[in-house]
């Protein structure tokens, strides 16, 4: 079952802010962004908390070991890719 990140508004309401990809999700928080990945997805996403915008930072969706720009790289060690993506400006 997919997991959902939630936040509590100043009025005390609970709202969903992001629905994680299926699989074992990994999350890192850096400067207002959630960096999210799942083992079955082979991508790292950046979710901007302030706007709700989501972009793919790394990965094509295919498992592999190809270096290259984020949208061309393939990744297998997803935890390492998440850490690397979260440490980029």
Buried (B, 14 or more C-beta within 10 A) or exposed (E): EEBEBEEEEEEEEEEEEBEBBEBEBBBBEEEEBBBBBBBEBBBBBBBEBEEEEEEBBBBBEEBEEEEEEBEEBBBEEBEEBBBBBBEEE
